[in-house]
Amino acid sequence: MSALLKDFSQAMSQAGSSQFQEVIRQELEYSMKVELDKILATAHSNEIEHTKKDLEGFKKLFHRFLQEKGPSVDWGKIQRPPEDSIQPYEKIKARGLPDNIASVLNKLVVVKLNGGLGTSMGCKGPKSLIGVRNENTFLDLTVQQIEHLNKSYNTDVPLVLMNSFNTDDDTKKILQKYSHSRVKIYTFNQSRYPRINKETLLPIAKDVSYSGENTECWYPPGHGDIYASFYNSGLLDNLIAEGKEYIFVSNIDNLGATVDLYILNHLMNPPNGKRCEFVMEVTNKTRADVKGGTLTQYENKLRLVEIAQVPKAHVDEFKSVSKFKIFNTNNLWIALSAIKRLQEKNAIDMEIIVNPKTLDGGLNVIQLETAVGAAIKSFENSLGINVPRSRFLPVKTTSDLLLVMSNLYSLNAGSLTMSEKREFPTVPLVKLGSSFTKVQDYLRRFESIPDMLELDHLTVSGDVTFGKNVSLKGTVIIIANHGDRIDIPAGALLENKIVSGNLRILDH
């Protein structure tokens, strides 16, 4: 920690030293302003306007970062949400659908968060362009789902992609292939903020460029940036002018996040006549989700609490499945008019997430980010809906990819549904080792995706390959120790088996 930061931290912890705190804070803000002005001065005339907006947004975030006394919530104020503030999906579904569902659908816009790269899975370019099922990418499946809706109900539901400067060019190139589909596709870019040196708390960028050696100087500030960048893009106003009323926002890699007509109807035709401005889909925690953000009651508002905000002494309590039973899927339904109102009043309040990173050269930096769901407390009449687990099917790793590529799911009009042949509605637990982390390595190790209909648990570690038409049932553990290799032969059936050591199938 730098001397300046130490002074700042000590000052923050000393009661009665508010004057000293203020002096340090002003010095940091002034130094930051000087650096940002220098960066802005390097912008070309056609870049000045949006660079200025980005840096203004960053300055506000940095100001709040210096003001806030750490991320912790006051644990004593956290209460369980009132009964009626989280509705069971079955109750919403039981209301059925009105005859005029098409007119309700025409008020909807689907927004996909498309700022992420596929680097964690060893891919270059946008994650949304990774093939997930029968050569279809995340983006292909999304377009197919909405096109199917528009054809089935003769509606005009558009798709909006929130890109980042990392994904924008590649995504726009690919969009041409959908020019004949029955979906209007719009894009806007989230902001581009400068990474800060952890020691000096100053930007590491010296100019506005973000190519070559400057790529590491900038970052997209998390999906909480959607409100400001959607508003600044002008697209929000255009969609309101077209009569659109709600957006359905979700991560593009969540294959369970399809448009749900029952939830949409509940929003547009509320039983008590009072519309919700914000609906968060939550689902029951399993052992795999103990770190997921949860909905709580805090100062008489529904509030999303993330693990990073929990005081250390209470982290185990936060992870308890018995006390906090649900977590946020990041499938959100938000009123467009409310976003506009709050954005114009500068009244959207989201906690700052401080994300530390170490760059390739070893430099420690921090990124200031926000999360879209954290804004729930700024909206009126918010609601949680406890949805089935099937609406949360994220693909973050090749272990997730194996599940969605397998016969556990069938694909229909871009939507994946659990196969009726599977006796248990739960998804098997799959852990593939580091030899499978990158998509290309993973694909090379499976000649075909195994039959997993009766699988409960699969662990694979080390140099393992699978032949064609392998069946996995019950609990299967395959471990090739260092220097060993295991080839599972074509047509093999592994049921409740542990395979270890060395197993080579030789070609004759």
Residue, then its C-alpha position, 0 to 999 in steps of 0.5 A: m500500500s502506498a504511503l498516500l493510501k496509508d495516510f488516507s486509510q489511517a485518516m479514515s479510521q481516526a475519529g475527529s480527523s475529518q479535516f485531514q481526511e478531507v484534505i487528502r481526499q481533495e488532493l486525490e481528486y485534484s490529481m485524478k482530475v489533472e490526469l483525466d484532463k491530460i488523457l482527454a486532451t489526446a482525443h481526436s475531435n470525433e472521440i471527444e464527446h463520448t470520451k468526455k462522457d466516459l471520464e465524467g462517469f468515472k470521475k463520479l465513481f472515483h469521488r464516491f469511492l473516496q467518500e465511502k467507508g468500505p464496502s460493508v453493510d451494517w449487518g445488524k440492519i439486515q432482515r429477511p425480506p417480507e413474505d410478499s416481497i418474493q413471490p413464488y413463480e407458481k403463483i405468478k404462472a397460476r394467473g394464466l395469460p390474457d388473450n391479448i398477450a401479443s400486445v403485452l409482448n410488443k411493449l418488451v425489449v430484450v437486453k443481453l449483457n454482451g461485454g465479456l470476452g471468452t478468455s477464461m475459456g481460452c477463446k479470443g473475442p466475445k464470449s457470445l460467439i463461442g459455439v455451445r450447441n450444434e454449432n450455434t453460438f450464444l448469440d445465435l440461440t438468443v436470436q432464434q428464441i426472439e425470432h420464434l416469439n415474434k413469428s409465433y405471436n406476430t410481434d416485434v420484440p427487439l434485441v439490444l446488445m450492451n457491448s463493451f469496447n472489447t466486444d463491439d467490433d467483432t459483434k457488429k461484424i457477425l450481426q450481418k448474418y441476421s439481417h434477414s431474421r425477424v428480429k430488430i437488433y440494436t447495440f450500444n456500448q458500455s463505458r470505457y474507464p481507466r484502470i487505476n494504479k493501486e499505489t498512486l490511485l492515478p490512471i495508468a493510461k496516458d492517452v485515449s488509445y486502447s490498442g496495442e500496449n494500451t489495451e490493459c489500461w482500460y476496462p468496462p466497469g461492470h454491468g451496473d453501467i447499463y443505466a447510464s450508457f443505455y440512457n447516454s446512447g439515446l436508445l432508451d428514449n427511442l424505445i420509449a418513443e416506440g411504445k416500449e415499456y419494459i426491458f428484460v435484462s440477462n447475461i448472454d451466457n445464461l441459456g436459461a434466461t428466455v422471455d417468460l410470458y407469465i412474468l411479463n403479464h404479471l408486470m403489465n397487468p399487476p393483480n393489485g393494479k400497482r406496477c413494479e418498476f424492478v423485478m429480480e428473478v431469484t432461485n433457490k441456492t444449492r451448495a454450488d451457489v453459496k457465494g451468490g448475491t441474495l435479496t434482503q430487507y434493509e432500511n425498509k427496501l429490498r436490497l441485493v447483498e453481495i458476498a464482497q459487502v459482508p463483514k468478514a465475521h458474518v461471511d459463513e452466516f451469509k453462505s448459510v443455505s438455511k438462512f439465505k435460501i435464494f440468490n440473484t440469477n441476474n435475470l431482471w425486468i425493469a421499467l424503461s420510464a423508471i430508468k429514465r426518471l432515475q437517471e435524469k435525477n442522478a438517483i441510481d444508487m449502486e455499491i462500488i465493487v473494487n476489483p483488484k487485478t495484476l497486469d501481465g507486467g506485474l503491476n497491481v491495479i484496481q477497477l471500480e465497478t458496479a452491478v446492475g442488480a444492486a440498483i433494485k433499492s432505487f426503484e419503486n415497488s420492487l419485487g423478487i420472483n423465485v423462479p425454477r432453477s431451469r431459468f439459471l443455466p450459465v456457461k462459465t466453464t467447459s464443465d458447464l459447456l459439457l452439460v449444455m452440449s449433452n443429451l441432458y437438454s433438448l434444443n427447440a427454437g433456440s431454447l434448451t429444456m431438460s430432457e423428459k427422459r431424465e428422471f431427476p430434475t437436478v443437473p449433475l455436478v461436473k468438474l473437469g480438470s485443468s486439461f479441459t479448461k480451454v474450449q479447443d482442448y476440451l473439444r479435442r478430448f471428446e470424440s463425441i459428448p457422452d450420454m449423461l442422462e443418468l449421471d449424478h456426478l462426474t470428476v475428471s482430472g489429468d490427461v483423459t480422452f473420451g471415445k465415441n458413444v461413451s455412457l456415464k451413469g451415477t458417480v464417475i471419477i476418472i483421475a490420470n496421475h501426472g505422466d499417465r494417460i487414460d483413454i476411455p474406449a468408444g462405447a464404454l459404459l461407466e456406472n458408479k466407477i472410479v478409474s485411475g492410473n494409466l489406460r491407453i487404447l492402442d490403434h492396431 
